[in-house]
Amino acid sequence: MSNLLAASGERVYFKDLTSRFLFVSDGWIDAATPGRTPEDLIGKTDFDVFTEAHASAAFADEQEIMRTGESLVGQVERETFSGRPDAWVSTTKMPLRDEHGGIIGTFGISRDITAQIRVERELALQAGELGAQNEQLRELDRLKDEFVALVSHELRTPLTSIIGYIQLLRDERASVLDTDHFAEVIERNAERLLRLVGDLLFLSRMQAGKLTLELHDTNLADLAVEAVEEARPEAERKHIDLILSAATGPCLDVDPTRIAQLLGNLISNAVKFTPDGGRVEVTLAVEGDEAVLSVADTGIGVQAADRERIFERFYRTKAATQRVIPGSGLGLTISQAIVHAHQGTISVRSDGEHGSTFAVRLPLVPGLPALARQAAQTLRSGLASGQPPAASLALTRATSESSGFSWVTAPIAVWMAPADSGSLSWASASAISATSLSVSWLPSSANSGM
């Protein structure tokens, strides 16, 4: 029997009451201590073979088996070695008894299942990935259903109104009715449809990374005034105080069409979610190297749970749904995309009950901090070499990509303080790449041409 077990490929061992080896098979030696002989292990313990953590766990199991007389069958264990890869085994341990039935140690046999565990883990990982993909597909399917429902509602409402008023205009009694009012209603609903289609096209181009920003030197205050005036009729209809507080407006290199769209979205949202008799305040200021635009209202507020998702596409807050406030759930998604395209940030602050404040921060020189620093260093070098003090530097931005938007080449002015009260001169520079800049000095007379 001893010779049979010794020659067996199975991993078999016997231990005494103190968990010292009495016998180990060749299969156990080959797996646990290759290069040694069974005789080398006699009298030793798991602590001489495995890590302390694994040896301690095995010792505790064996002591429990000898105390209770109960076996452990098919237990999966991780065998850990010092300086060797770990292995997984399925092991069975039982009491070792003498001819009188007394327990004199333990007997064990184990089978390597490392490959099986590895396959099971890979399958579990794949199952997890498939589960995540299925969840994403379910979420996309849910969003699709919500999108269809929202767009259908947003299309149906103005179309129903347009069709109704057209029918009234065709009525033979229309000549005695207020046809100008009918035309205004039709126009208003047609513009609502046009905005919805525009939002959908914007979203499509944004997701495809095909949006283009046409940058121009733009006065934000002028855009804010226009946006406030566009929203004023609706604010007056609801008896809402719509106030604009703007210092001397900063001029930024932005896409004025997109920034106007951003302002329109934020202000119209504020008016829409503010009850009759409320207040909406639009503020424009400069803080450090940023232009800060904020829209604060005394409306229904934004709950904490909604603030985490309010910029998601098609997302509608519970409050908006319960109050049947119209909207496609795209306005804030588009607003955030516009802000990010200009390398700015947008945030919302609300206690959930007493209004909300949306704050947009745009860099005064978006996308050009490294070039501006390099330009300043170049100018300082010019001054040190005897060149006259520089008042400003004209830069041309090279085309680059940011958040899926293409930057269109446009001039940018970086203003520098003159060194002293001496006469000013100008330098012309162009961006060769995102990190290089070439500068050529111009005579003072060039001032008028820049």
Secondary structure, 3 states (H helix, E strand, C coil): CHHHHHHCCCEEEEECCCCCEEEECHHHHHHHCCCCCHHHHCCCCHHHCCCHHHHHHHHHHHHHHHHHCCCEEEEEEEECCCCCCCEEEEEEEEEEECCCCCEEEEEEEEEECHHHHHHHHHHHHHHHHHHHHHHHHHHHHHHHHHHHHHHHHHHHHHHHHHHHHHHHHHCCCHHHCCHHHHHHHHHHHHHHHHHHHHHHHHHHHHHHCCEEECCEEEEHHHHHHHHHHHHHHHHHHCCCEEEEEECCCCEEEECHHHHHHHHHHHHHHHHHCCCCCCEEEEEEEEECCEEEEEEEECCCCCCHHHHCCCCCCCCCCHHHHHCCCCCCCCHHHHHHHHHHHCCCEEEEEECCCCCEEEEEEEECCCCCHHHHHHHHHHHHHHHHCCCCCEEEEEEECCCCEECCEEECCCEEEEECCCCCCCCCEEEEEEECCCCCEEEEEECHHHHHHC
